Amino acid sequence: MSSAHRIPSPSRSQVFRDVGFPAGEAEHLRIRSDLLIAVQEAIGARALRQVAAAKLLGVHPPRISDLMRGRVDLFSIEKLIEFLSKLGVRVIVTLRKMPEKARR
């Protein structure tokens, strides 16, 4: 993973809206899924096995299995950012006003 790793572009941000989630919940799920993907990529880039990743992140191995299976519902934004930090990935938050139609 490069030092300038980028979270996937917002062009796919409507996927949760498309399956019926309200705007606020869809945005929260998009952020969590982007962070979860970044954690998966960081673990993969370091070629960490489940036990080693669990030790580094301070969790039990089944939690790494949940991460790698994409169980976004089991992880908070804060926990995913903590994992990224432990994996050596700096998270930078950019705030932008959402277009009116995206807020509905």
Number of C-alpha atoms within 10 A of each C-alpha: 13 8 8 8 13 12 13 13 8 10 7 9 17 16 14 17 17 10 9 11 14 13 16 13 13 19 19 13 21 20 17 22 21 20 25 25 18 23 23 17 15 20 22 14 11 11 11 13 12 17 15 14 22 17 12 13 19 12 13 13 17 12 18 22 14 14 20 18 10 15 14 21 11 11 17 16 17 11 15 21 20 17 23 21 14 15 16 11 19 14 15 8 6 5 6 6 6 8 8 7 7 12 11 8
